[in-house]
Amino acid sequence: MNNIKPIFPISEELLELVDLLNRVSHTTEEQVIPQTMTVLNKVYAQGIMEGYEKAMEKQKNKPEMG
């Protein structure tokens, strides 16, 4: 797992989340962390898609040059 690099900046919010996850009892930790990461990945992917759609919309509405 040490060779995994994040594809987004490490923010204070992320560090807070990691801290909270670390406080969860060890019995549920194995389930909580993967579930949380799945949710974070979905949120991140959704953000990328929304950003892409907005960029495409902006591109379409931009007046042609030349």
C-alpha positions as CSV (number, residue, x, y, z in Angstrom):
1,M,0.0,0.0,0.0
2,N,3.0,2.3,0.4
3,N,3.3,2.8,-3.4
4,I,-0.2,4.3,-3.7
5,K,0.0,8.0,-4.5
6,P,-3.1,10.3,-4.0
7,I,-4.5,11.9,-7.1
8,F,-5.7,14.9,-5.1
9,P,-4.0,17.2,-2.7
10,I,-3.9,16.2,1.0
11,S,-6.2,18.8,2.6
12,E,-7.0,19.5,6.2
13,E,-10.4,18.0,5.7
14,L,-8.8,14.7,4.5
15,L,-6.5,14.7,7.5
16,E,-9.5,15.2,9.8
17,L,-11.3,12.3,8.1
18,V,-8.3,10.1,8.6
19,D,-8.1,11.1,12.2
20,L,-11.8,10.2,12.7
21,L,-11.3,6.9,11.0
22,N,-8.4,6.1,13.2
23,R,-10.6,6.6,16.3
24,V,-13.1,3.9,15.1
25,S,-12.7,0.7,17.1
26,H,-10.5,-1.9,15.5
27,T,-13.3,-4.4,15.1
28,T,-15.0,-2.3,12.5
29,E,-12.0,-0.6,11.0
30,E,-11.6,-3.1,8.3
31,Q,-15.1,-2.4,7.0
32,V,-15.2,1.4,7.7
33,I,-12.1,2.5,5.8
34,P,-12.8,0.7,2.5
35,Q,-16.4,1.9,2.6
36,T,-15.3,5.5,3.3
37,M,-12.7,5.3,0.5
38,T,-15.4,4.0,-1.9
39,V,-17.7,7.0,-1.0
40,L,-14.8,9.4,-1.3
41,N,-13.9,8.0,-4.7
42,K,-17.5,8.3,-5.9
43,V,-17.7,11.9,-4.7
44,Y,-14.4,12.7,-6.4
45,A,-15.4,11.1,-9.6
46,Q,-18.7,13.0,-9.6
47,G,-16.8,16.2,-9.1
48,I,-14.6,15.5,-12.1
49,M,-17.6,14.7,-14.2
50,E,-19.5,17.8,-13.2
51,G,-16.3,19.9,-13.9
52,Y,-15.9,18.3,-17.3
53,E,-19.6,18.9,-18.2
54,K,-19.3,22.6,-17.1
55,A,-16.1,23.0,-19.2
56,M,-17.7,21.4,-22.2
57,E,-20.7,23.7,-21.8
58,K,-18.4,26.7,-21.6
59,Q,-16.5,25.5,-24.6
60,K,-19.8,25.2,-26.6
61,N,-21.0,28.7,-25.6
62,K,-17.7,30.4,-26.4
63,P,-17.8,32.5,-29.5
64,E,-15.8,31.1,-32.4
65,M,-12.5,32.8,-33.0
66,G,-11.4,33.8,-36.5
